[in-house]
Amino acid sequence: MDMPLRPKQFCQSHPWPEQCGINSLFRFYKIDSDRIEYLEHFFIDQKLYHPRPSQFNDPFERALNFSLPKDAKKIHNIQQHLIELQRQRGLNEEKAKEFVSKIMIDRKRLRDILRDSTKQTFDEMRICSFTIRKDNLLFWSHYADSHKGFCVEFDATKQPISVAFKVQYKNKYPEVIYPGPRDATVFTPVLVKSEVWQYEEEFRTIFLPGENVLENDGESLILKGDVVKNVYLGSKIGEKNKKRIFDLVERGGFNPGIWITNLAESTFDLEFTQVVKPL
C-alpha cells in the first residue's frame, strides 16, 4: 500500500509514531446508551470513524489562512489550474481562457473563489485524533465522560495507525497553498494547532474519501484485528457499561487485553489492573 509522498521538511514537522519511538497511541471514548451503534461500529464492524473538521470543538480547525501569492510564477500556475478545471467542466480552450482571464482581473473574486475551493477540500477531509499517554487526567475527564468511559490502546507499528501524523503546535497557523500540493503537505493546515492544545500530544490519521491510500468506506478506516492492543475501563464506569464493553469485545474481531483503571491512594496517578476474564 503506497503512502503519500512526504517531503523532508514535512517529515520533520509531522513525523509518524515510529520516527518518535512511539509504539502505542491512545483514544478516549464516552459511552452513550442511546447511541450504542457507534461502539458496535468500532468493536463489531472494526471501523474507526473519522469526523470532518467541522465536527471538531476547535473553530480554528476550519479557519484557513489564505492569501493570493505575489510571485508571478505562482499566479501563472493558479491561472493554468483554473483553465484546466473549466476545460474539465466542458468549456473549450478558448472559452476557458476567456472565463479565467476575467476572474484573474478581479482580485477579490479570485480570492473568494480560491478560498471557497480550498475550504471545500478541507471540509471533505476525515480526521481521527490520538494521544501518546493513557494516564492523561484531562483526557479521562474531557473525552471519557469524567472517567465513566474507556480508553483504547492502538498498535502504532501497524497500519493505519502507523501512518498517523504528529500535530505541531504554534501561535500562527500555516498559509494554505493553491492549487493544493500533490503530496502529504496538503494536510499541513489540519496538523498545526494553537500552543494552548500542546498538552494533548496529538497524532492524527487523515484521509480523503475516495482515495485508495488507506482502506476506508468514505467515513471510517478499516481496521485489522491485531491493531487494538488493550482497552482500559474508566475508574467510574458503571457495571452495566462494563459488561457492555466485555460483550462488544467478545462479539467483535479484536482480541485486546481489558484493564480496570483505579485512582492511586496518595498521588494524582492512575493505576491499571488487567482483567483475566469478564466480570
LUMKETOR-309901 format. One record per atom (N, C-alpha, C): residue in three letters; x, z, y. Coordinates in pm, whole numbers, padded with zeros to 5 digits, always signed. Example, Ala and Ser with C-alpha at 12.3 -4.5 7.8 and 13.67 -1.06 7.14 Angstrom:
BEGIN
ALA+01319+00780-00569 ALA+01230+00780-00450 ALA+01320+00780-00330 SER+01285+00708-00225 SER+01367+00714-00106 SER+01290+00787+00003 
This chain:
BEGIN
MET+00085+00000-00120 MET+00000+00000+00000 MET+00088+00000+00124 ASP+00079-00102+00206 ASP+00164-00114+00323 ASP+00113-00025+00436 MET+00207+00042+00503 MET+00174+00122+00618 MET+00199+00041+00745 PRO+00130+00073+00855 PRO+00154+00000+00979 PRO+00297+00022+01028 LEU+00354-00082+01090 LEU+00489-00074+01142 LEU+00499+00039+01244 ARG+00604+00120+01231 ARG+00624+00232+01322 ARG+00758+00217+01393 PRO+00757+00176+01518 PRO+00882+00164+01593 PRO+00956+00297+01597 LYS+01087+00291+01617 LYS+01172+00410+01610 LYS+01126+00520+01705 GLN+01096+00484+01828 GLN+01056+00586+01926 GLN+00925+00653+01886 PHE+00832+00574+01832 PHE+00705+00630+01785 PHE+00730+00727+01669 CYS+00818+00690+01577 CYS+00850+00776+01462 CYS+00906+00910+01507 GLN+00988+00907+01611 GLN+01048+01030+01662 GLN+00944+01119+01729 SER+00848+01058+01797 SER+00745+01135+01867 SER+00633+01182+01775 HIS+00602+01101+01673 HIS+00488+01130+01585 HIS+00529+01113+01438 PRO+00620+01196+01389 PRO+00667+01183+01251 PRO+00560+01219+01149 TRP+00580+01173+01026 TRP+00497+01212+00914 TRP+00540+01349+00864 PRO+00455+01419+00788 PRO+00489+01555+00741 PRO+00626+01564+00672 GLU+00654+01468+00584 GLU+00780+01472+00508 GLU+00901+01473+00601 GLN+00892+01401+00712 GLN+01002+01397+00808 GLN+01022+01531+00877 CYS+00919+01618+00872 CYS+00926+01751+00933 CYS+00953+01859+00829 GLY+00975+01819+00705 GLY+00997+01917+00598 GLY+00870+01990+00560 ILE+00754+01927+00577 ILE+00624+01990+00550 ILE+00564+01932+00422 ASN+00528+02018+00328 ASN+00471+01974+00200 ASN+00320+01993+00193 SER+00264+02074+00282 SER+00120+02100+00281 SER+00063+02095+00422 LEU-00060+02045+00432 LEU-00135+02052+00555 LEU-00269+02118+00525 PHE-00327+02184+00625 PHE-00448+02264+00604 PHE-00560+02220+00698 ARG-00681+02232+00646 ARG-00800+02200+00726 ARG-00905+02308+00701 PHE-00968+02355+00808 PHE-01064+02464+00800 PHE-01207+02411+00809 TYR-01297+02478+00735 TYR-01436+02435+00727 TYR-01531+02554+00744 LYS-01647+02527+00803 LYS-01756+02624+00802 LYS-01853+02581+00694 ILE-01943+02671+00654 ILE-02044+02641+00552 ILE-02180+02647+00617 ASP-02243+02532+00629 ASP-02377+02523+00688 ASP-02476+02502+00573 SER-02558+02604+00547 SER-02653+02598+00435 SER-02752+02483+00448 ASP-02777+02437+00571 ASP-02872+02328+00593 ASP-02806+02190+00581 ARG-02673+02188+00563 ARG-02603+02059+00557 ARG-02499+02061+00444 ILE-02543+02107+00329 ILE-02454+02116+00213 ILE-02405+01978+00169 GLU-02478+01874+00205 GLU-02437+01738+00166 GLU-02298+01703+00221 TYR-02259+01767+00332 TYR-02127+01742+00387 TYR-02018+01799+00297 LEU-02044+01914+00237 LEU-01949+01972+00142 LEU-01947+01891+00012 GLU-02062+01842-00030 GLU-02068+01758-00150 GLU-01993+01627-00127 HIS-02002+01577-00006 HIS-01930+01455+00030 HIS-01780+01473+00006 PHE-01730+01593+00035 PHE-01588+01620+00016 PHE-01556+01654-00129 PHE-01619+01757-00184 PHE-01583+01805-00317 PHE-01629+01712-00430 ILE-01749+01658-00420 ILE-01805+01576-00529 ILE-01764+01429-00514 ASP-01787+01373-00396 ASP-01756+01231-00373 ASP-01607+01208-00349 GLN-01535+01314-00320 GLN-01390+01309-00292 GLN-01361+01216-00173 LYS-01437+01241-00066 LYS-01419+01164+00056 LYS-01392+01259+00173 LEU-01294+01224+00253 LEU-01256+01306+00367 LEU-01310+01241+00494 TYR-01415+01301+00550 TYR-01482+01245+00668 TYR-01389+01247+00789 HIS-01390+01136+00864 HIS-01311+01122+00986 HIS-01407+01094+01103 PRO-01427+01189+01193 PRO-01515+01165+01308 PRO-01452+01070+01409 ARG-01534+01019+01498 ARG-01486+00938+01610 ARG-01435+01030+01721 PRO-01352+00979+01813 PRO-01305+01063+01925 PRO-01418+01125+02006 SER-01533+01055+02015 SER-01645+01106+02093 SER-01704+01234+02034 GLN-01671+01263+01907 GLN-01726+01382+01841 GLN-01634+01503+01853 PHE-01518+01486+01918 PHE-01424+01596+01933 PHE-01463+01685+02051 ASN-01412+01809+02048 ASN-01451+01905+02152 ASN-01367+01895+02280 ASP-01264+01812+02280 ASP-01179+01796+02398 ASP-01218+01666+02468 PRO-01276+01670+02589 PRO-01319+01548+02658 PRO-01205+01453+02690 PHE-01082+01504+02693 PHE-00968+01418+02722 PHE-00937+01324+02605 GLU-01002+01346+02489 GLU-00980+01257+02375 GLU-01022+01113+02410 ARG-01111+01097+02508 ARG-01159+00964+02544 ARG-01124+00927+02687 ALA-01047+01011+02756 ALA-01011+00984+02896 ALA-00885+00897+02899 LEU-00903+00766+02883 LEU-00790+00676+02872 LEU-00724+00653+03008 ASN-00593+00663+03011 ASN-00515+00638+03132 ASN-00476+00490+03131 PHE-00550+00411+03208 PHE-00529+00267+03206 PHE-00509+00212+03346 SER-00408+00127+03365 SER-00386+00060+03492 SER-00329-00078+03466 LEU-00353-00169+03556 LEU-00302-00305+03540 LEU-00151-00308+03559 PRO-00080-00380+03475 PRO+00066-00388+03491 PRO+00102-00473+03613 LYS+00220-00447+03668 LYS+00268-00527+03781 LYS+00364-00636+03736 ASP+00415-00621+03617 ASP+00508-00718+03562 ASP+00437-00852+03536 ALA+00495-00961+03587 ALA+00432-01093+03576 ALA+00416-01137+03431 LYS+00513-01105+03348 LYS+00507-01144+03207 LYS+00392-01074+03136 LYS+00372-00946+03167 LYS+00263-00871+03104 LYS+00127-00924+03151 ILE+00118-00960+03279 ILE-00006-01018+03332 ILE-00035-01150+03261 HIS+00070-01229+03240 HIS+00054-01356+03170 HIS+00005-01334+03027 ASN+00060-01232+02961 ASN+00018-01201+02824 ASN-00129-01162+02819 ILE-00173-01085+02919 ILE-00314-01046+02926 ILE-00402-01170+02943 GLN-00359-01260+03033 GLN-00435-01382+03059 GLN-00447-01466+02931 GLN-00338-01484+02859 GLN-00340-01564+02737 GLN-00428-01500+02630 HIS-00423-01367+02624 HIS-00505-01295+02526 HIS-00653-01314+02556 LEU-00690-01306+02685 LEU-00830-01323+02723 LEU-00878-01466+02697 ILE-00791-01563+02719 ILE-00827-01703+02691 ILE-00855-01720+02542 GLU-00768-01660+02459 GLU-00786-01672+02315 GLU-00917-01605+02271 LEU-00951-01493+02333 LEU-01077-01426+02300 LEU-01196-01515+02333 GLN-01190-01582+02448 GLN-01301-01670+02486 GLN-01312-01790+02392 ARG-01199-01839+02347 ARG-01200-01951+02251 ARG-01263-01906+02118 GLN-01234-01782+02080 GLN-01293-01729+01956 GLN-01444-01714+01969 ARG-01489-01699+02093 ARG-01633-01683+02118 ARG-01704-01816+02137 GLY-01630-01929+02122 GLY-01695-02059+02124 GLY-01664-02149+02241 LEU-01593-02100+02345 LEU-01561-02185+02459 LEU-01444-02278+02423 ASN-01446-02399+02478 ASN-01330-02486+02456 ASN-01215-02441+02546 GLU-01100-02501+02530 GLU-00979-02459+02602 GLU-01000-02461+02753 GLU-01058-02570+02804 GLU-01076-02585+02949 GLU-01172-02480+03005 LYS-01285-02462+02938 LYS-01384-02363+02983 LYS-01328-02222+02975 ALA-01252-02193+02870 ALA-01194-02061+02853 ALA-01098-02030+02966 LYS-01011-02127+03001 LYS-00914-02107+03109 LYS-00984-02090+03243 GLU-01087-02167+03266 GLU-01162-02158+03391 GLU-01229-02021+03404 PHE-01289-01974+03295 PHE-01356-01843+03295 PHE-01257-01730+03322 VAL-01143-01733+03252 VAL-01044-01627+03266 VAL-00977-01631+03403 SER-00956-01750+03459 SER-00894-01761+03592 SER-00975-01689+03697 LYS-01108-01700+03686 LYS-01195-01630+03781 LYS-01184-01479+03766 ILE-01172-01434+03641 ILE-01157-01290+03616 ILE-01024-01239+03672 MET-00916-01317+03654 MET-00783-01273+03695 MET-00774-01256+03846 ILE-00854-01330+03921 ILE-00853-01320+04068 ILE-00918-01190+04113 ASP-01025-01152+04045 ASP-01099-01029+04080 ASP-01037-00912+04005 ARG-00943-00843+04069 ARG-00865-00740+04002 ARG-00952-00623+03955 LYS-01052-00587+04033 LYS-01139-00477+03993 LYS-01218-00513+03867 ARG-01272-00634+03867 ARG-01347-00680+03750 ARG-01256-00688+03627 LEU-01136-00740+03649 LEU-01040-00750+03538 LEU-01009-00612+03482 ARG-00984-00517+03570 ARG-00951-00381+03526 ARG-01066-00319+03448 ASP-01189-00341+03495 ASP-01306-00286+03426 ASP-01324-00348+03288 ILE-01304-00480+03279 ILE-01319-00549+03151 ILE-01216-00499+03050 LEU-01091-00486+03096 LEU-00985-00442+03006 LEU-01006-00296+02964 ARG-01050-00213+03060 ARG-01076-00072+03028 ARG-01189-00060+02925 ASP-01297-00135+02945 ASP-01410-00129+02853 ASP-01370-00177+02714 SER-01291-00285+02711 SER-01247-00339+02582 SER-01158-00239+02510 THR-01067-00176+02583 THR-00977-00077+02524 THR-01054+00044+02476 LYS-01149+00090+02558 LYS-01230+00206+02522 LYS-01309+00181+02395 GLN-01359+00058+02380 GLN-01436+00023+02260 GLN-01349+00035+02135 THR-01223-00008+02146 THR-01131+00002+02033 THR-01108+00147+01994 PHE-01085+00232+02094 PHE-01058+00373+02065 PHE-01182+00445+02015 ASP-01298+00403+02060 ASP-01422+00465+02013 ASP-01447+00434+01866 GLU-01388+00326+01816 GLU-01406+00288+01676 GLU-01309+00361+01583 MET-01204+00421+01639 MET-01106+00490+01556 MET-01169+00609+01484 ARG-01119+00636+01365 ARG-01163+00751+01287 ARG-01044+00845+01270 ILE-01067+00973+01301 ILE-00957+01068+01309 ILE-00991+01198+01236 CYS-00896+01251+01160 CYS-00913+01380+01095 CYS-00793+01468+01127 SER-00819+01593+01161 SER-00713+01683+01207 SER-00676+01788+01103 PHE-00547+01822+01102 PHE-00493+01923+01011 PHE-00396+02012+01089 THR-00365+02126+01030 THR-00264+02212+01088 THR-00163+02249+00979 ILE-00055+02316+01018 ILE+00053+02341+00922 ILE+00049+02481+00862 ARG-00047+02566+00905 ARG-00050+02704+00855 ARG-00191+02746+00814 LYS-00202+02815+00703 LYS-00332+02865+00658 LYS-00365+03002+00715 ASP-00268+03067+00779 ASP-00290+03203+00831 ASP-00311+03206+00982 ASN-00347+03093+01040 ASN-00373+03086+01183 ASN-00505+03156+01214 LEU-00499+03273+01276 LEU-00618+03354+01301 LEU-00719+03283+01391 LEU-00670+03207+01489 LEU-00760+03135+01578 LEU-00837+03028+01503 PHE-00772+02963+01407 PHE-00840+02860+01329 PHE-00949+02922+01242 TRP-00918+03036+01180 TRP-01019+03104+01098 TRP-01140+03143+01182 SER-01116+03181+01306 SER-01226+03221+01394 SER-01303+03102+01450 HIS-01230+03000+01497 HIS-01294+02887+01565 HIS-01354+02784+01469 TYR-01281+02750+01364 TYR-01321+02638+01279 TYR-01377+02681+01143 ALA-01355+02805+01104 ALA-01406+02854+00976 ALA-01512+02961+00996 ASP-01586+02949+01107 ASP-01704+03035+01130 ASP-01670+03183+01122 SER-01567+03225+01198 SER-01526+03366+01203 SER-01499+03423+01063 HIS-01419+03349+00985 HIS-01374+03391+00850 HIS-01485+03382+00744 LYS-01600+03324+00780 LYS-01708+03310+00681 LYS-01701+03175+00610 GLY-01608+03091+00650 GLY-01591+02960+00588 GLY-01473+02958+00493 PHE-01404+02846+00488 PHE-01291+02834+00396 PHE-01186+02738+00451 CYS-01071+02737+00387 CYS-00959+02653+00427 CYS-00913+02574+00304 VAL-00884+02445+00324 VAL-00835+02360+00215 VAL-00689+02325+00239 GLU-00608+02340+00136 GLU-00468+02301+00142 GLU-00452+02163+00077 PHE-00400+02068+00153 PHE-00378+01932+00105 PHE-00230+01909+00075 ASP-00205+01828-00024 ASP-00068+01793-00059 ASP-00019+01686+00039 ALA+00072+01725+00127 ALA+00121+01634+00231 ALA+00229+01540+00181 THR+00256+01542+00050 THR+00351+01447-00007 THR+00278+01329-00071 LYS+00144+01335-00072 LYS+00063+01231-00135 LYS-00028+01164-00030 GLN-00049+01034-00050 GLN-00139+00962+00040 GLN-00284+01005+00016 PRO-00366+01005+00120 PRO-00336+00958+00256 PRO-00280+01066+00348 ILE-00269+01190+00302 ILE-00223+01300+00387 ILE-00077+01281+00426 SER+00000+01216+00340 SER+00143+01198+00367 SER+00169+01109+00489 VAL+00067+01033+00532 VAL+00086+00946+00648 VAL+00010+00999+00770 ALA-00012+01130+00773 ALA-00068+01193+00893 ALA+00040+01197+01001 PHE+00000+01170+01124 PHE+00094+01167+01236 PHE+00095+01303+01307 LYS+00211+01346+01347 LYS+00223+01471+01423 LYS+00177+01448+01567 VAL+00097+01539+01617 VAL+00048+01531+01755 VAL+00155+01584+01849 GLN+00169+01517+01961 GLN+00265+01559+02063 GLN+00188+01622+02179 TYR+00245+01726+02239 TYR+00177+01799+02347 TYR+00253+01780+02478 LYS+00179+01730+02579 LYS+00238+01702+02710 LYS+00139+01738+02820 ASN+00187+01741+02944 ASN+00098+01764+03057 ASN+00037+01635+03109 LYS+00094+01521+03069 LYS+00043+01392+03113 LYS+00018+01305+02991 TYR-00103+01249+02980 TYR-00129+01165+02864 TYR-00081+01023+02889 PRO-00050+00951+02781 PRO+00017+00822+02793 PRO-00074+00712+02848 GLU-00010+00612+02904 GLU-00084+00498+02957 GLU-00116+00400+02844 VAL-00237+00350+02847 VAL-00283+00256+02745 VAL-00229+00117+02774 ILE-00189+00046+02668 ILE-00136-00090+02682 ILE-00243-00190+02639 TYR-00254-00299+02716 TYR-00346-00407+02680 TYR-00273-00540+02689 PRO-00288-00627+02587 PRO-00360-00605+02461 PRO-00288-00502+02374 GLY-00364-00436+02289 GLY-00309-00329+02207 GLY-00196-00377+02117 PRO-00095-00292+02095 PRO+00017-00328+02008 PRO-00031-00353+01865 ARG+00041-00435+01792 ARG+00007-00464+01653 ARG+00088-00374+01559 ASP+00108-00252+01598 ASP+00178-00156+01514 ASP+00118-00018+01540 ALA+00178+00086+01484 ALA+00121+00221+01490 ALA+00115+00277+01632 THR+00188+00220+01727 THR+00185+00273+01864 THR+00047+00260+01927 VAL-00040+00178+01869 VAL-00177+00166+01920 VAL-00249+00301+01911 PHE-00203+00389+01821 PHE-00267+00520+01803 PHE-00215+00626+01902 THR-00113+00593+01980 THR-00048+00692+02067 THR-00146+00771+02155 PRO-00243+00706+02222 PRO-00333+00783+02310 PRO-00413+00892+02240 VAL-00435+00882+02108 VAL-00507+00988+02038 VAL-00410+01080+01962 LEU-00282+01066+01991 LEU-00181+01153+01930 LEU-00106+01233+02034 VAL-00156+01232+02157 VAL-00097+01312+02265 VAL-00208+01397+02325 LYS-00185+01529+02328 LYS-00284+01623+02381 LYS-00219+01716+02482 SER-00302+01784+02558 SER-00254+01881+02657 SER-00176+01993+02590 GLU-00081+02048+02662 GLU+00001+02158+02609 GLU-00080+02283+02577 VAL-00201+02295+02631 VAL-00283+02413+02601 VAL-00324+02415+02454 TRP-00317+02299+02385 TRP-00354+02291+02244 TRP-00233+02306+02151 GLN-00119+02340+02205 GLN+00004+02341+02125 GLN-00003+02438+02007 TYR-00080+02544+02021 TYR-00090+02644+01914 TYR-00151+02586+01787 GLU-00218+02471+01799 GLU-00283+02412+01682 GLU-00184+02345+01586 GLU-00066+02310+01633 GLU+00037+02249+01547 GLU-00026+02140+01460 GLU-00083+02044+01527 GLU-00173+01948+01462 GLU-00105+01821+01410 PHE-00158+01773+01297 PHE-00129+01641+01244 PHE-00263+01569+01232 ARG-00259+01434+01238 ARG-00383+01358+01229 ARG-00367+01235+01139 THR-00465+01214+01051 THR-00476+01087+00982 THR-00574+01002+01064 ILE-00542+00873+01078 ILE-00621+00784+01163 ILE-00639+00650+01092 PHE-00757+00595+01104 PHE-00776+00458+01056 PHE-00884+00389+01138 LEU-00882+00258+01132 LEU-00986+00176+01194 LEU-01073+00118+01083 PRO-01206+00132+01093 PRO-01295+00077+00990 PRO-01267-00071+00966 GLY-01263-00108+00840 GLY-01238-00247+00807 GLY-01093-00277+00773 GLU-01002-00187+00813 GLU-00862-00209+00779 GLU-00839-00177+00632 ASN-00736-00234+00573 ASN-00708-00209+00431 ASN-00579-00132+00411 VAL-00530-00067+00517 VAL-00407+00011+00506 VAL-00431+00136+00422 LEU-00539+00208+00450 LEU-00578+00326+00373 LEU-00717+00303+00316 GLU-00738+00341+00191 GLU-00867+00318+00126 GLU-00976+00401+00195 ASN-01081+00335+00242 ASN-01186+00405+00315 ASN-01320+00336+00295 ASP-01427+00407+00335 ASP-01561+00350+00326 ASP-01619+00323+00464 GLY-01532+00323+00565 GLY-01577+00297+00702 GLY-01582+00422+00787 GLU-01601+00538+00723 GLU-01604+00664+00798 GLU-01525+00775+00732 SER-01485+00755+00607 SER-01410+00857+00533 SER-01297+00792+00454 LEU-01189+00868+00436 LEU-01082+00823+00348 LEU-01112+00869+00205 ILE-01078+00784+00110 ILE-01100+00815-00031 ILE-00981+00896-00083 LEU-01009+01010-00148 LEU-00904+01100-00194 LEU-00888+01095-00346 LYS-00765+01107-00392 LYS-00738+01122-00535 LYS-00749+01270-00572 GLY-00767+01296-00700 GLY-00792+01433-00745 GLY-00680+01531-00723 ASP-00555+01482-00715 ASP-00442+01574-00704 ASP-00400+01602-00560 VAL-00474+01550-00462 VAL-00433+01569-00323 VAL-00477+01705-00268 VAL-00577+01768-00333 VAL-00623+01901-00290 VAL-00556+02006-00377 LYS-00473+02090-00317 LYS-00393+02187-00392 LYS-00463+02321-00409 ASN-00519+02373-00299 ASN-00580+02506-00302 ASN-00697+02515-00206 VAL-00788+02608-00237 VAL-00899+02640-00148 VAL-00894+02790-00121 TYR-00896+02828+00007 TYR-00888+02968+00047 TYR-01021+03011+00108 LEU-01087+03107+00046 LEU-01217+03155+00092 LEU-01198+03261+00199 GLY-01274+03251+00307 GLY-01260+03344+00418 GLY-01288+03489+00381 SER-01231+03581+00455 SER-01244+03723+00424 SER-01387+03774+00440 LYS-01472+03702+00514 LYS-01610+03746+00535 LYS-01711+03650+00472 ILE-01664+03567+00379 ILE-01755+03475+00314 ILE-01854+03552+00227 GLY-01981+03513+00231 GLY-02082+03583+00152 GLY-02077+03543+00005 GLU-02137+03625-00080 GLU-02136+03598-00224 GLU-02204+03465-00257 LYS-02313+03435-00186 LYS-02384+03310-00211 LYS-02296+03189-00183 ASN-02226+03191-00070 ASN-02140+03079-00035 ASN-02013+03075-00121 LYS-01969+03191-00164 LYS-01853+03197-00253 LYS-01886+03126-00385 LYS-02001+03157-00440 LYS-02043+03092-00565 LYS-02071+02944-00543 ARG-02118+02911-00423 ARG-02145+02771-00391 ARG-02015+02689-00395 ILE-01908+02744-00341 ILE-01780+02673-00342 ILE-01728+02659-00484 PHE-01741+02765-00565 PHE-01699+02756-00705 PHE-01775+02646-00777 ASP-01905+02637-00751 ASP-01989+02536-00816 ASP-01945+02395-00775 LEU-01918+02375-00646 LEU-01875+02244-00597 LEU-01742+02203-00659 VAL-01651+02301-00671 VAL-01520+02272-00731 VAL-01538+02234-00878 GLU-01626+02308-00949 GLU-01650+02280-01090 GLU-01710+02141-01111 ARG-01797+02100-01020 ARG-01865+01971-01034 ARG-01781+01854-00986 GLY-01683+01881-00903 GLY-01604+01775-00842 GLY-01481+01735-00922 GLY-01405+01642-00867 GLY-01288+01589-00935 GLY-01158+01653-00896 PHE-01161+01745-00799 PHE-01040+01817-00762 PHE-01020+01934-00859 ASN-00896+01979-00870 ASN-00867+02096-00955 ASN-00778+02194-00879 PRO-00829+02249-00769 PRO-00746+02336-00686 PRO-00743+02480-00736 GLY-00640+02552-00694 GLY-00642+02696-00709 GLY-00739+02752-00606 ILE-00807+02863-00641 ILE-00900+02925-00547 ILE-00850+03065-00513 TRP-00846+03095-00385 TRP-00790+03220-00337 TRP-00890+03295-00250 ILE-00884+03427-00259 ILE-00964+03513-00171 ILE-00873+03560-00058 THR-00924+03554+00065 THR-00847+03599+00181 THR-00889+03741+00218 ASN-00791+03825+00243 ASN-00816+03963+00286 ASN-00738+03995+00412 LEU-00790+04089+00490 LEU-00718+04134+00609 LEU-00618+04241+00569 ALA-00496+04230+00618 ALA-00394+04331+00591 ALA-00438+04464+00651 GLU-00394+04574+00591 GLU-00440+04706+00633 GLU-00380+04753+00765 SER-00253+04719+00791 SER-00187+04778+00908 SER-00128+04674+01004 THR-00147+04548+00977 THR-00096+04443+01065 THR-00202+04336+01084 PHE-00180+04251+01185 PHE-00273+04140+01210 PHE-00234+04020+01123 ASP-00235+04042+00993 ASP-00197+03938+00899 ASP-00307+03916+00796 LEU-00298+03803+00729 LEU-00391+03772+00621 LEU-00315+03774+00489 GLU-00384+03821+00385 GLU-00325+03824+00252 GLU-00414+03742+00158 PHE-00351+03668+00067 PHE-00425+03576-00020 PHE-00404+03613-00166 THR-00515+03626-00236 THR-00511+03662-00378 THR-00579+03553-00459 GLN-00511+03497-00558 GLN-00568+03389-00635 GLN-00671+03440-00736 VAL-00779+03365-00746 VAL-00886+03398-00841 VAL-00861+03323-00971 VAL-00860+03396-01081 VAL-00832+03335-01211 VAL-00952+03255-01261 LYS-01071+03308-01243 LYS-01191+03239-01289 LYS-01305+03267-01191 PRO-01408+03183-01187 PRO-01518+03203-01095 PRO-01580+03341-01107 LEU-01622+03394-00991 LEU-01684+03527-00990 LEU-01829+03520-01035 
